[in-house]
Amino acid sequence: MIRVNVIYPNNAGGAFDMDYYLSKHMPMVGAKLGAALKGMTVDHGVSGGQPGTEPAYRVLATLRFDSVDAFQQAFIPHAAEIQGDIPKYTNIAPTIQISEVKM
Amino acid sequence: MIRVNVIYPNNAGGAFDMDYYLSKHMPMVGAKLGAALKGMTVDHGVSGGQPGTEPAYRVLATLRFDSVDAFQQAFIPHAAEIQGDIPKYTNIAPTIQISEVKM
């Protein structure tokens, strides 16, 4: 089992339309990836570890798949459309990585 | 619902004992936090978005609670013991933040 982590840093001057992201972008991604996608999470940064401090990350999303192959087979045919939608909700370049699910 | 994100960057020279983390540290954390802890995840970075590249983050963990208050009430009495265990498995200082669960 793997997770694709999509992490938007909390840049000064960064803009992020959470309404569009939750109501349009992520449902579109879910529809494109289909049954290969086993689960999604979205976390919205509120603070650092101490309340009142700035969070390091604006948004942290995960997408879960059975394997790297399953992710790539589902994602690559729709990559241009999914990536082309990003400027509609943010000017922040996300950091993307693939992780093995340990827990 | 909130998640506490604990993110270990993939520093050059960083060491991380995943066996200790999964078999000793996280179970100890779970036992100390008790019923306030609603779920935990651990992701182990494998690559960037493209296979064969370096992941930005070595380990990404999340701990889920009903609220910031519930987290603090559960964590603060055990903070010294939990944080004191970190040098037993890593020399990487984690970035910690509190996020609202959106999905």
N, CA and C atoms of all chains as a GROMACS GRO file, in nm:
protein
  618
    1MET      N    1   0.086  -0.121   0.000
    1MET     CA    2   0.000   0.000   0.000
    1MET      C    3   0.089   0.125   0.000
    2ILE      N    4   0.056   0.222  -0.083
    2ILE     CA    5   0.133   0.346  -0.087
    2ILE      C    6   0.040   0.466  -0.068
    3ARG      N    7   0.101   0.575  -0.024
    3ARG     CA    8   0.029   0.702  -0.028
    3ARG      C    9   0.108   0.800  -0.113
    4VAL      N   10   0.038   0.874  -0.196
    4VAL     CA   11   0.096   0.990  -0.263
    4VAL      C   12   0.067   1.109  -0.173
    5ASN      N   13   0.173   1.173  -0.123
    5ASN     CA   14   0.160   1.291  -0.037
    5ASN      C   15   0.172   1.416  -0.124
    6VAL      N   16   0.075   1.505  -0.113
    6VAL     CA   17   0.076   1.630  -0.189
    6VAL      C   18   0.072   1.743  -0.086
    7ILE      N   19   0.184   1.817  -0.075
    7ILE     CA   20   0.203   1.907   0.038
    7ILE      C   21   0.228   2.049  -0.013
    8TYR      N   22   0.139   2.140   0.026
    8TYR     CA   23   0.148   2.280  -0.016
    8TYR      C   24   0.209   2.360   0.098
    9PRO      N   25   0.332   2.413   0.080
    9PRO     CA   26   0.393   2.492   0.189
    9PRO      C   27   0.315   2.621   0.214
   10ASN      N   28   0.329   2.670   0.335
   10ASN     CA   29   0.258   2.792   0.377
   10ASN      C   30   0.341   2.914   0.339
   11ASN      N   31   0.356   2.935   0.208
   11ASN     CA   32   0.436   3.046   0.157
   11ASN      C   33   0.373   3.181   0.191
   12ALA      N   34   0.459   3.280   0.221
   12ALA     CA   35   0.409   3.417   0.229
   12ALA      C   36   0.353   3.455   0.094
   13GLY      N   37   0.234   3.513   0.091
   13GLY     CA   38   0.172   3.553  -0.035
   13GLY      C   39   0.102   3.440  -0.107
   14GLY      N   40   0.104   3.320  -0.049
   14GLY     CA   41   0.037   3.208  -0.112
   14GLY      C   42  -0.115   3.221  -0.102
   15ALA      N   43  -0.185   3.181  -0.208
   15ALA     CA   44  -0.331   3.183  -0.209
   15ALA      C   45  -0.381   3.040  -0.229
   16PHE      N   46  -0.489   3.006  -0.163
   16PHE     CA   47  -0.544   2.870  -0.176
   16PHE      C   48  -0.694   2.878  -0.156
   17ASP      N   49  -0.770   2.841  -0.259
   17ASP     CA   50  -0.917   2.844  -0.255
   17ASP      C   51  -0.966   2.708  -0.208
   18MET      N   52  -0.986   2.694  -0.076
   18MET     CA   53  -1.024   2.564  -0.020
   18MET      C   54  -1.161   2.519  -0.070
   19ASP      N   55  -1.251   2.614  -0.092
   19ASP     CA   56  -1.384   2.574  -0.142
   19ASP      C   57  -1.373   2.506  -0.278
   20TYR      N   58  -1.299   2.568  -0.369
   20TYR     CA   59  -1.282   2.507  -0.501
   20TYR      C   60  -1.211   2.372  -0.490
   21TYR      N   61  -1.109   2.368  -0.407
   21TYR     CA   62  -1.030   2.246  -0.392
   21TYR      C   63  -1.118   2.129  -0.344
   22LEU      N   64  -1.201   2.154  -0.244
   22LEU     CA   65  -1.282   2.046  -0.186
   22LEU      C   66  -1.405   2.013  -0.270
   23SER      N   67  -1.462   2.115  -0.336
   23SER     CA   68  -1.589   2.091  -0.406
   23SER      C   69  -1.570   2.058  -0.553
   24LYS      N   70  -1.456   2.099  -0.612
   24LYS     CA   71  -1.434   2.076  -0.756
   24LYS      C   72  -1.310   1.990  -0.783
   25HIS      N   73  -1.193   2.035  -0.730
   25HIS     CA   74  -1.069   1.968  -0.770
   25HIS      C   75  -1.063   1.824  -0.721
   26MET      N   76  -1.079   1.804  -0.591
   26MET     CA   77  -1.061   1.668  -0.538
   26MET      C   78  -1.169   1.572  -0.590
   27PRO      N   79  -1.296   1.613  -0.603
   27PRO     CA   80  -1.393   1.522  -0.666
   27PRO      C   81  -1.356   1.488  -0.810
   28MET      N   82  -1.303   1.584  -0.885
   28MET     CA   83  -1.259   1.555  -1.023
   28MET      C   84  -1.146   1.454  -1.022
   29VAL      N   85  -1.048   1.474  -0.932
   29VAL     CA   86  -0.937   1.380  -0.920
   29VAL      C   87  -0.990   1.240  -0.886
   30GLY      N   88  -1.083   1.234  -0.791
   30GLY     CA   89  -1.140   1.104  -0.753
   30GLY      C   90  -1.209   1.036  -0.870
   31ALA      N   91  -1.281   1.113  -0.949
   31ALA     CA   92  -1.351   1.055  -1.064
   31ALA      C   93  -1.252   1.005  -1.169
   32LYS      N   94  -1.146   1.080  -1.193
   32LYS     CA   95  -1.047   1.040  -1.294
   32LYS      C   96  -0.970   0.916  -1.251
   33LEU      N   97  -0.933   0.907  -1.124
   33LEU     CA   98  -0.850   0.796  -1.077
   33LEU      C   99  -0.931   0.668  -1.060
   34GLY      N  100  -1.060   0.682  -1.037
   34GLY     CA  101  -1.149   0.567  -1.035
   34GLY      C  102  -1.118   0.470  -0.923
   35ALA      N  103  -1.139   0.341  -0.950
   35ALA     CA  104  -1.130   0.239  -0.845
   35ALA      C  105  -0.988   0.218  -0.795
   36ALA      N  106  -0.886   0.264  -0.869
   36ALA     CA  107  -0.748   0.250  -0.821
   36ALA      C  108  -0.724   0.330  -0.694
   37LEU      N  109  -0.799   0.439  -0.678
   37LEU     CA  110  -0.784   0.526  -0.561
   37LEU      C  111  -0.857   0.465  -0.443
   38LYS      N  112  -0.782   0.434  -0.338
   38LYS     CA  113  -0.840   0.362  -0.223
   38LYS      C  114  -0.879   0.454  -0.108
   39GLY      N  115  -0.840   0.582  -0.116
   39GLY     CA  116  -0.878   0.674  -0.010
   39GLY      C  117  -0.804   0.805  -0.025
   40MET      N  118  -0.866   0.914   0.024
   40MET     CA  119  -0.805   1.046   0.017
   40MET      C  120  -0.821   1.113   0.153
   41THR      N  121  -0.722   1.194   0.191
   41THR     CA  122  -0.735   1.280   0.308
   41THR      C  123  -0.692   1.421   0.268
   42VAL      N  124  -0.749   1.520   0.336
   42VAL     CA  125  -0.708   1.659   0.321
   42VAL      C  126  -0.700   1.722   0.460
   43ASP      N  127  -0.582   1.773   0.494
   43ASP     CA  128  -0.561   1.847   0.619
   43ASP      C  129  -0.534   1.993   0.586
   44HIS      N  130  -0.598   2.083   0.659
   44HIS     CA  131  -0.580   2.228   0.640
   44HIS      C  132  -0.502   2.282   0.759
   45GLY      N  133  -0.381   2.331   0.737
   45GLY     CA  134  -0.298   2.378   0.846
   45GLY      C  135  -0.361   2.491   0.925
   46VAL      N  136  -0.357   2.477   1.058
   46VAL     CA  137  -0.417   2.575   1.148
   46VAL      C  138  -0.309   2.649   1.227
   47SER      N  139  -0.212   2.576   1.277
   47SER     CA  140  -0.106   2.636   1.359
   47SER      C  141   0.013   2.543   1.361
   48GLY      N  142   0.123   2.591   1.415
   48GLY     CA  143   0.232   2.502   1.449
   48GLY      C  144   0.193   2.414   1.566
   49GLY      N  145   0.289   2.347   1.625
   49GLY     CA  146   0.259   2.261   1.738
   49GLY      C  147   0.203   2.340   1.856
   50GLN      N  148   0.240   2.467   1.866
   50GLN     CA  149   0.187   2.556   1.969
   50GLN      C  150   0.078   2.643   1.907
   51PRO      N  151  -0.043   2.646   1.966
   51PRO     CA  152  -0.150   2.733   1.913
   51PRO      C  153  -0.102   2.877   1.900
   52GLY      N  154  -0.144   2.943   1.792
   52GLY     CA  155  -0.107   3.082   1.771
   52GLY      C  156   0.017   3.100   1.686
   53THR      N  157   0.091   2.992   1.661
   53THR     CA  158   0.207   3.000   1.572
   53THR      C  159   0.162   2.965   1.429
   54GLU      N  160   0.247   2.996   1.332
   54GLU     CA  161   0.213   2.970   1.192
   54GLU      C  162   0.242   2.825   1.155
   55PRO      N  163   0.149   2.758   1.084
   55PRO     CA  164   0.180   2.623   1.038
   55PRO      C  165   0.282   2.626   0.925
   56ALA      N  166   0.366   2.524   0.918
   56ALA     CA  167   0.466   2.517   0.810
   56ALA      C  168   0.399   2.487   0.675
   57TYR      N  169   0.285   2.416   0.680
   57TYR     CA  170   0.220   2.371   0.557
   57TYR      C  171   0.076   2.421   0.553
   58ARG      N  172   0.038   2.472   0.436
   58ARG     CA  173  -0.098   2.523   0.419
   58ARG      C  174  -0.198   2.409   0.407
   59VAL      N  175  -0.167   2.312   0.321
   59VAL     CA  176  -0.256   2.198   0.298
   59VAL      C  177  -0.170   2.074   0.279
   60LEU      N  178  -0.212   1.962   0.340
   60LEU     CA  179  -0.147   1.832   0.321
   60LEU      C  180  -0.255   1.733   0.276
   61ALA      N  181  -0.239   1.680   0.157
   61ALA     CA  182  -0.334   1.582   0.105
   61ALA      C  183  -0.264   1.449   0.085
   62THR      N  184  -0.340   1.339   0.096
   62THR     CA  185  -0.286   1.207   0.064
   62THR      C  186  -0.385   1.134  -0.025
   63LEU      N  187  -0.330   1.052  -0.114
   63LEU     CA  188  -0.410   0.963  -0.200
   63LEU      C  189  -0.349   0.824  -0.188
   64ARG      N  190  -0.434   0.727  -0.157
   64ARG     CA  191  -0.386   0.592  -0.124
   64ARG      C  192  -0.414   0.496  -0.241
   65PHE      N  193  -0.313   0.416  -0.273
   65PHE     CA  194  -0.324   0.318  -0.382
   65PHE      C  195  -0.263   0.186  -0.336
   66ASP      N  196  -0.295   0.078  -0.408
   66ASP     CA  197  -0.238  -0.052  -0.373
   66ASP      C  198  -0.088  -0.057  -0.400
   67SER      N  199  -0.040   0.016  -0.501
   67SER     CA  200   0.101   0.007  -0.540
   67SER      C  201   0.138   0.129  -0.625
   68VAL      N  202   0.269   0.149  -0.643
   68VAL     CA  203   0.316   0.256  -0.731
   68VAL      C  204   0.263   0.234  -0.873
   69ASP      N  205   0.265   0.109  -0.919
   69ASP     CA  206   0.214   0.079  -1.053
   69ASP      C  207   0.066   0.116  -1.066
   70ALA      N  208  -0.012   0.081  -0.965
   70ALA     CA  209  -0.156   0.113  -0.971
   70ALA      C  210  -0.176   0.264  -0.978
   71PHE      N  211  -0.095   0.339  -0.901
   71PHE     CA  212  -0.103   0.486  -0.907
   71PHE      C  213  -0.069   0.537  -1.046
   72GLN      N  214   0.042   0.491  -1.099
   72GLN     CA  215   0.087   0.545  -1.228
   72GLN      C  216  -0.011   0.510  -1.340
   73GLN      N  217  -0.062   0.390  -1.340
   73GLN     CA  218  -0.157   0.351  -1.445
   73GLN      C  219  -0.285   0.433  -1.438
   74ALA      N  220  -0.325   0.471  -1.316
   74ALA     CA  221  -0.447   0.551  -1.301
   74ALA      C  222  -0.421   0.698  -1.330
   75PHE      N  223  -0.302   0.746  -1.292
   75PHE     CA  224  -0.275   0.890  -1.295
   75PHE      C  225  -0.228   0.940  -1.432
   76ILE      N  226  -0.136   0.867  -1.495
   76ILE     CA  227  -0.069   0.920  -1.614
   76ILE      C  228  -0.168   0.960  -1.725
   77PRO      N  229  -0.273   0.881  -1.752
   77PRO     CA  230  -0.364   0.923  -1.860
   77PRO      C  231  -0.437   1.055  -1.831
   78HIS      N  232  -0.444   1.095  -1.702
   78HIS     CA  233  -0.518   1.216  -1.663
   78HIS      C  234  -0.427   1.323  -1.606
   79ALA      N  235  -0.294   1.302  -1.613
   79ALA     CA  236  -0.200   1.393  -1.546
   79ALA      C  237  -0.215   1.536  -1.595
   80ALA      N  238  -0.227   1.555  -1.725
   80ALA     CA  239  -0.232   1.691  -1.779
   80ALA      C  240  -0.357   1.764  -1.729
   81GLU      N  241  -0.470   1.694  -1.728
   81GLU     CA  242  -0.594   1.758  -1.684
   81GLU      C  243  -0.590   1.791  -1.534
   82ILE      N  244  -0.539   1.695  -1.455
   82ILE     CA  245  -0.533   1.717  -1.310
   82ILE      C  246  -0.437   1.830  -1.277
   83GLN      N  247  -0.317   1.827  -1.335
   83GLN     CA  248  -0.218   1.931  -1.305
   83GLN      C  249  -0.263   2.066  -1.361
   84GLY      N  250  -0.333   2.065  -1.473
   84GLY     CA  251  -0.380   2.190  -1.532
   84GLY      C  252  -0.487   2.259  -1.450
   85ASP      N  253  -0.549   2.185  -1.358
   85ASP     CA  254  -0.653   2.243  -1.273
   85ASP      C  255  -0.595   2.317  -1.153
   86ILE      N  256  -0.468   2.288  -1.118
   86ILE     CA  257  -0.408   2.344  -0.996
   86ILE      C  258  -0.412   2.498  -0.994
   87PRO      N  259  -0.379   2.567  -1.106
   87PRO     CA  260  -0.382   2.714  -1.101
   87PRO      C  261  -0.520   2.773  -1.073
   88LYS      N  262  -0.626   2.690  -1.083
   88LYS     CA  263  -0.760   2.744  -1.053
   88LYS      C  264  -0.782   2.763  -0.904
   89TYR      N  265  -0.700   2.699  -0.820
   89TYR     CA  266  -0.722   2.715  -0.675
   89TYR      C  267  -0.600   2.760  -0.596
   90THR      N  268  -0.481   2.757  -0.659
   90THR     CA  269  -0.364   2.801  -0.581
   90THR      C  270  -0.250   2.848  -0.670
   91ASN      N  271  -0.166   2.934  -0.612
   91ASN     CA  272  -0.040   2.973  -0.677
   91ASN      C  273   0.080   2.908  -0.605
   92ILE      N  274   0.052   2.812  -0.519
   92ILE     CA  275   0.156   2.745  -0.442
   92ILE      C  276   0.193   2.614  -0.514
   93ALA      N  277   0.320   2.595  -0.543
   93ALA     CA  278   0.366   2.470  -0.607
   93ALA      C  279   0.374   2.362  -0.500
   94PRO      N  280   0.298   2.254  -0.512
   94PRO     CA  281   0.305   2.149  -0.410
   94PRO      C  282   0.430   2.064  -0.424
   95THR      N  283   0.476   2.012  -0.309
   95THR     CA  284   0.578   1.907  -0.306
   95THR      C  285   0.504   1.774  -0.310
   96ILE      N  286   0.544   1.687  -0.402
   96ILE     CA  287   0.476   1.558  -0.419
   96ILE      C  288   0.575   1.448  -0.391
   97GLN      N  289   0.532   1.346  -0.317
   97GLN     CA  290   0.617   1.230  -0.299
   97GLN      C  291   0.534   1.104  -0.283
   98ILE      N  292   0.602   0.991  -0.302
   98ILE     CA  293   0.540   0.860  -0.286
   98ILE      C  294   0.596   0.797  -0.160
   99SER      N  295   0.507   0.746  -0.076
   99SER     CA  296   0.546   0.687   0.052
   99SER      C  297   0.484   0.549   0.067
  100GLU      N  298   0.556   0.464   0.138
  100GLU     CA  299   0.502   0.334   0.176
  100GLU      C  300   0.420   0.351   0.304
  101VAL      N  301   0.300   0.293   0.306
  101VAL     CA  302   0.215   0.302   0.424
  101VAL      C  303   0.265   0.202   0.528
  102LYS      N  304   0.307   0.254   0.643
  102LYS     CA  305   0.360   0.168   0.750
  102LYS      C  306   0.258   0.150   0.862
  103MET      N  307   0.162   0.240   0.872
  103MET     CA  308   0.060   0.232   0.978
  103MET      C  309  -0.061   0.311   0.933
  104MET      N  310  -1.267   1.781   1.417
  104MET     CA  311  -1.162   1.678   1.409
  104MET      C  312  -1.032   1.744   1.363
  105ILE      N  313  -0.924   1.712   1.429
  105ILE     CA  314  -0.793   1.766   1.391
  105ILE      C  315  -0.692   1.652   1.371
  106ARG      N  316  -0.589   1.684   1.293
  106ARG     CA  317  -0.475   1.594   1.289
  106ARG      C  318  -0.351   1.671   1.334
  107VAL      N  319  -0.268   1.607   1.413
  107VAL     CA  320  -0.134   1.656   1.442
  107VAL      C  321  -0.042   1.590   1.339
  108ASN      N  322   0.020   1.673   1.256
  108ASN     CA  323   0.113   1.623   1.154
  108ASN      C  324   0.254   1.632   1.210
  109VAL      N  325   0.327   1.521   1.204
  109VAL     CA  326   0.467   1.516   1.252
  109VAL      C  327   0.551   1.472   1.131
  110ILE      N  328   0.632   1.565   1.082
  110ILE     CA  329   0.697   1.548   0.952
  110ILE      C  330   0.848   1.558   0.968
  111TYR      N  331   0.916   1.448   0.933
  111TYR     CA  332   1.063   1.441   0.943
  111TYR      C  333   1.121   1.466   0.804
  112PRO      N  334   1.193   1.578   0.785
  112PRO     CA  335   1.251   1.604   0.653
  112PRO      C  336   1.361   1.503   0.621
  113ASN      N  337   1.383   1.484   0.492
  113ASN     CA  338   1.483   1.387   0.445
  113ASN      C  339   1.620   1.453   0.438
  114ASN      N  340   1.671   1.490   0.556
  114ASN     CA  341   1.800   1.559   0.565
  114ASN      C  342   1.915   1.469   0.520
  115ALA      N  343   2.014   1.530   0.453
  115ALA     CA  344   2.140   1.458   0.429
  115ALA      C  345   2.199   1.422   0.565
  116GLY      N  346   2.241   1.299   0.582
  116GLY     CA  347   2.300   1.256   0.708
  116GLY      C  348   2.199   1.220   0.815
  117GLY      N  349   2.070   1.232   0.783
  117GLY     CA  350   1.967   1.197   0.880
  117GLY      C  351   1.960   1.046   0.901
  118ALA      N  352   1.937   1.007   1.026
  118ALA     CA  353   1.921   0.865   1.059
  118ALA      C  354   1.782   0.846   1.117
  119PHE      N  355   1.720   0.733   1.086
  119PHE     CA  356   1.584   0.706   1.137
  119PHE      C  357   1.570   0.555   1.150
  120ASP      N  358   1.548   0.508   1.274
  120ASP     CA  359   1.532   0.365   1.302
  120ASP      C  360   1.384   0.331   1.296
  121MET      N  361   1.340   0.288   1.176
  121MET     CA  362   1.196   0.262   1.156
  121MET      C  363   1.146   0.148   1.243
  122ASP      N  364   1.231   0.048   1.268
  122ASP     CA  365   1.189  -0.064   1.352
  122ASP      C  366   1.156  -0.015   1.494
  123TYR      N  367   1.245   0.064   1.552
  123TYR     CA  368   1.218   0.117   1.686
  123TYR      C  369   1.093   0.204   1.685
  124TYR      N  370   1.083   0.289   1.584
  124TYR     CA  371   0.970   0.384   1.575
  124TYR      C  372   0.837   0.310   1.574
  125LEU      N  373   0.827   0.205   1.490
  125LEU     CA  374   0.700   0.133   1.475
  125LEU      C  375   0.673   0.036   1.590
  126SER      N  376   0.780  -0.024   1.645
  126SER     CA  377   0.756  -0.129   1.745
  126SER      C  378   0.761  -0.076   1.888
  127LYS      N  379   0.827   0.039   1.910
  127LYS     CA  380   0.840   0.092   2.046
  127LYS      C  381   0.779   0.231   2.060
  128HIS      N  382   0.824   0.326   1.977
  128HIS     CA  383   0.784   0.465   1.999
  128HIS      C  384   0.633   0.485   1.978
  129MET      N  385   0.582   0.449   1.862
  129MET     CA  386   0.441   0.477   1.835
  129MET      C  387   0.347   0.400   1.927
  130PRO      N  388   0.375   0.273   1.961
  130PRO     CA  389   0.289   0.207   2.060
  130PRO      C  390   0.292   0.276   2.196
  131MET      N  391   0.410   0.327   2.238
  131MET     CA  392   0.419   0.399   2.365
  131MET      C  393   0.334   0.526   2.357
  132VAL      N  394   0.346   0.599   2.245
  132VAL     CA  395   0.265   0.721   2.227
  132VAL      C  396   0.115   0.686   2.234
  133GLY      N  397   0.076   0.580   2.165
  133GLY     CA  398  -0.064   0.539   2.167
  133GLY      C  399  -0.114   0.508   2.307
  134ALA      N  400  -0.030   0.439   2.385
  134ALA     CA  401  -0.070   0.403   2.521
  134ALA      C  402  -0.081   0.527   2.609
  135LYS      N  403   0.010   0.623   2.592
  135LYS     CA  404   0.007   0.744   2.675
  135LYS      C  405  -0.113   0.832   2.640
  136LEU      N  406  -0.145   0.843   2.511
  136LEU     CA  407  -0.254   0.934   2.470
  136LEU      C  408  -0.391   0.873   2.496
  137GLY      N  409  -0.397   0.742   2.502
  137GLY     CA  410  -0.521   0.675   2.542
  137GLY      C  411  -0.636   0.700   2.448
  138ALA      N  412  -0.757   0.707   2.502
  138ALA     CA  413  -0.879   0.712   2.421
  138ALA      C  414  -0.893   0.843   2.344
  139ALA      N  415  -0.819   0.947   2.383
  139ALA     CA  416  -0.828   1.074   2.310
  139ALA      C  417  -0.774   1.059   2.168
  140LEU      N  418  -0.682   0.964   2.148
  140LEU     CA  419  -0.622   0.941   2.016
  140LEU      C  420  -0.718   0.858   1.932
  141LYS      N  421  -0.763   0.917   1.819
  141LYS     CA  422  -0.865   0.850   1.737
  141LYS      C  423  -0.807   0.774   1.619
  142GLY      N  424  -0.677   0.792   1.592
  142GLY     CA  425  -0.616   0.719   1.482
  142GLY      C  426  -0.477   0.771   1.455
  143MET      N  427  -0.391   0.685   1.401
  143MET     CA  428  -0.253   0.722   1.368
  143MET      C  429  -0.223   0.670   1.229
  144THR      N  430  -0.139   0.743   1.154
  144THR     CA  431  -0.084   0.693   1.029
  144THR      C  432   0.066   0.719   1.030
  145VAL      N  433   0.139   0.633   0.958
  145VAL     CA  434   0.282   0.653   0.936
  145VAL      C  435   0.312   0.624   0.789
  146ASP      N  436   0.368   0.723   0.720
  146ASP     CA  437   0.414   0.706   0.582
  146ASP      C  438   0.566   0.715   0.579
  147HIS      N  439   0.629   0.623   0.506
  147HIS     CA  440   0.774   0.620   0.492
  147HIS      C  441   0.809   0.661   0.350
  148GLY      N  442   0.876   0.774   0.335
  148GLY     CA  443   0.906   0.828   0.202
  148GLY      C  444   0.990   0.733   0.119
  149VAL      N  445   0.948   0.711  -0.006
  149VAL     CA  446   1.016   0.620  -0.097
  149VAL      C  447   1.082   0.697  -0.211
  150SER      N  448   1.013   0.793  -0.268
  150SER     CA  449   1.065   0.870  -0.381
  150SER      C  450   0.987   1.000  -0.391
  151GLY      N  451   1.038   1.088  -0.477
  151GLY     CA  452   0.957   1.203  -0.516
  151GLY      C  453   0.841   1.156  -0.603
  152GLY      N  454   0.774   1.248  -0.667
  152GLY     CA  455   0.662   1.212  -0.753
  152GLY      C  456   0.704   1.122  -0.868
  153GLN      N  457   0.829   1.134  -0.909
  153GLN     CA  458   0.885   1.047  -1.013
  153GLN      C  459   0.968   0.939  -0.946
  154PRO      N  460   0.944   0.812  -0.976
  154PRO     CA  461   1.026   0.705  -0.919
  154PRO      C  462   1.175   0.730  -0.947
  155GLY      N  463   1.259   0.697  -0.847
  155GLY     CA  464   1.403   0.714  -0.862
  155GLY      C  465   1.454   0.847  -0.812
  156THR      N  466   1.365   0.942  -0.783
  156THR     CA  467   1.407   1.070  -0.725
  156THR      C  468   1.401   1.059  -0.573
  157GLU      N  469   1.463   1.155  -0.504
  157GLU     CA  470   1.466   1.154  -0.358
  157GLU      C  471   1.336   1.214  -0.301
  158PRO      N  472   1.277   1.150  -0.201
  158PRO     CA  473   1.160   1.211  -0.136
  158PRO      C  474   1.202   1.332  -0.052
  159ALA      N  475   1.115   1.431  -0.044
  159ALA     CA  476   1.143   1.549   0.038
  159ALA      C  477   1.137   1.515   0.187
  160TYR      N  478   1.054   1.418   0.222
  160TYR     CA  479   1.030   1.386   0.363
  160TYR      C  480   1.062   1.239   0.388
  161ARG      N  481   1.131   1.215   0.500
  161ARG     CA  482   1.170   1.079   0.537
  161ARG      C  483   1.049   1.003   0.593
  162VAL      N  484   0.979   1.066   0.686
  162VAL     CA  485   0.862   1.005   0.751
  162VAL      C  486   0.758   1.113   0.773
  163LEU      N  487   0.631   1.077   0.747
  163LEU     CA  488   0.518   1.166   0.775
  163LEU      C  489   0.419   1.088   0.861
  164ALA      N  490   0.396   1.136   0.982
  164ALA     CA  491   0.301   1.070   1.072
  164ALA      C  492   0.186   1.163   1.102
  165THR      N  493   0.069   1.106   1.129
  165THR     CA  494  -0.046   1.187   1.174
  165THR      C  495  -0.108   1.121   1.295
  166LEU      N  496  -0.160   1.206   1.384
  166LEU     CA  497  -0.236   1.160   1.501
  166LEU      C  498  -0.366   1.239   1.502
  167ARG      N  499  -0.479   1.168   1.510
  167ARG     CA  500  -0.610   1.231   1.496
  167ARG      C  501  -0.678   1.242   1.633
  168PHE      N  502  -0.738   1.360   1.656
  168PHE     CA  503  -0.809   1.388   1.782
  168PHE      C  504  -0.940   1.460   1.749
  169ASP      N  505  -1.030   1.461   1.846
  169ASP     CA  506  -1.156   1.531   1.825
  169ASP      C  507  -1.138   1.682   1.818
  170SER      N  508  -1.039   1.735   1.889
  170SER     CA  509  -1.020   1.881   1.898
  170SER      C  510  -0.879   1.912   1.945
  171VAL      N  511  -0.841   2.038   1.932
  171VAL     CA  512  -0.710   2.083   1.983
  171VAL      C  513  -0.706   2.064   2.135
  172ASP      N  514  -0.817   2.096   2.202
  172ASP     CA  515  -0.821   2.077   2.348
  172ASP      C  516  -0.800   1.931   2.386
  173ALA      N  517  -0.866   1.842   2.314
  173ALA     CA  518  -0.852   1.699   2.346
  173ALA      C  519  -0.707   1.655   2.327
  174PHE      N  520  -0.642   1.705   2.221
  174PHE     CA  521  -0.499   1.674   2.200
  174PHE      C  522  -0.416   1.725   2.315
  175GLN      N  523  -0.433   1.851   2.350
  175GLN     CA  524  -0.347   1.910   2.453
  175GLN      C  525  -0.366   1.843   2.588
  176GLN      N  526  -0.491   1.814   2.624
  176GLN     CA  527  -0.516   1.748   2.753
  176GLN      C  528  -0.452   1.610   2.759
  177ALA      N  529  -0.450   1.541   2.644
  177ALA     CA  530  -0.390   1.407   2.643
  177ALA      C  531  -0.238   1.413   2.635
  178PHE      N  532  -0.185   1.514   2.563
  178PHE     CA  533  -0.042   1.516   2.532
  178PHE      C  534   0.043   1.580   2.641
  179ILE      N  535  -0.003   1.692   2.695
  179ILE     CA  536   0.084   1.772   2.783
  179ILE      C  537   0.136   1.692   2.903
  180PRO      N  538   0.053   1.609   2.969
  180PRO     CA  539   0.107   1.534   3.083
  180PRO      C  540   0.219   1.436   3.045
  181HIS      N  541   0.227   1.399   2.916
  181HIS     CA  542   0.326   1.299   2.872
  181HIS      C  543   0.429   1.358   2.777
  182ALA      N  544   0.426   1.491   2.757
  182ALA     CA  545   0.510   1.553   2.655
  182ALA      C  546   0.658   1.524   2.677
  183ALA      N  547   0.704   1.534   2.801
  183ALA     CA  548   0.848   1.517   2.826
  183ALA      C  549   0.892   1.375   2.792
  184GLU      N  550   0.809   1.277   2.832
  184GLU     CA  551   0.847   1.138   2.805
  184GLU      C  552   0.844   1.108   2.655
  185ILE      N  553   0.740   1.157   2.586
  185ILE     CA  554   0.729   1.131   2.442
  185ILE      C  555   0.843   1.198   2.366
  186GLN      N  556   0.867   1.326   2.396
  186GLN     CA  557   0.973   1.398   2.324
  186GLN      C  558   1.110   1.343   2.361
  187GLY      N  559   1.126   1.297   2.484
  187GLY     CA  560   1.254   1.242   2.528
  187GLY      C  561   1.290   1.111   2.459
  188ASP      N  562   1.188   1.046   2.399
  188ASP     CA  563   1.213   0.919   2.331
  188ASP      C  564   1.264   0.940   2.187
  189ILE      N  565   1.246   1.060   2.134
  189ILE     CA  566   1.280   1.085   1.993
  189ILE      C  567   1.427   1.056   1.962
  190PRO      N  568   1.522   1.097   2.048
  190PRO     CA  569   1.664   1.069   2.015
  190PRO      C  570   1.697   0.920   2.007
  191LYS      N  571   1.608   0.834   2.057
  191LYS     CA  572   1.634   0.690   2.050
  191LYS      C  573   1.616   0.636   1.908
  192TYR      N  574   1.546   0.709   1.820
  192TYR     CA  575   1.526   0.657   1.684
  192TYR      C  576   1.568   0.753   1.573
  193THR      N  577   1.592   0.879   1.605
  193THR     CA  578   1.631   0.969   1.496
  193THR      C  579   1.710   1.089   1.546
  194ASN      N  580   1.791   1.144   1.456
  194ASN     CA  581   1.859   1.271   1.482
  194ASN      C  582   1.797   1.384   1.399
  195ILE      N  583   1.679   1.356   1.341
  195ILE     CA  584   1.609   1.455   1.257
  195ILE      C  585   1.505   1.526   1.344
  196ALA      N  586   1.507   1.660   1.346
  196ALA     CA  587   1.407   1.735   1.420
  196ALA      C  588   1.279   1.742   1.337
  197PRO      N  589   1.168   1.689   1.388
  197PRO     CA  590   1.045   1.692   1.309
  197PRO      C  591   0.981   1.830   1.310
  198THR      N  592   0.912   1.861   1.201
  198THR     CA  593   0.821   1.976   1.196
  198THR      C  594   0.684   1.927   1.242
  199ILE      N  595   0.626   1.998   1.338
  199ILE     CA  596   0.497   1.958   1.395
  199ILE      C  597   0.395   2.067   1.367
  200GLN      N  598   0.276   2.028   1.324
  200GLN     CA  599   0.170   2.128   1.310
  200GLN      C  600   0.035   2.065   1.339
  201ILE      N  601  -0.063   2.152   1.365
  201ILE     CA  602  -0.200   2.112   1.389
  201ILE      C  603  -0.283   2.152   1.267
  202SER      N  604  -0.361   2.057   1.217
  202SER     CA  605  -0.442   2.081   1.097
  202SER      C  606  -0.587   2.042   1.124
  203GLU      N  607  -0.677   2.111   1.056
  203GLU     CA  608  -0.819   2.074   1.058
  203GLU      C  609  -0.841   1.967   0.952
  204VAL      N  610  -0.911   1.862   0.988
  204VAL     CA  611  -0.939   1.754   0.893
  204VAL      C  612  -1.054   1.799   0.803
  205LYS      N  613  -1.026   1.808   0.672
  205LYS     CA  614  -1.126   1.852   0.575
  205LYS      C  615  -1.182   1.736   0.495
  206MET      N  616  -1.108   1.625   0.491
  206MET     CA  617  -1.152   1.508   0.412
  206MET      C  618  -1.082   1.386   0.469
   0.00000   0.00000   0.00000
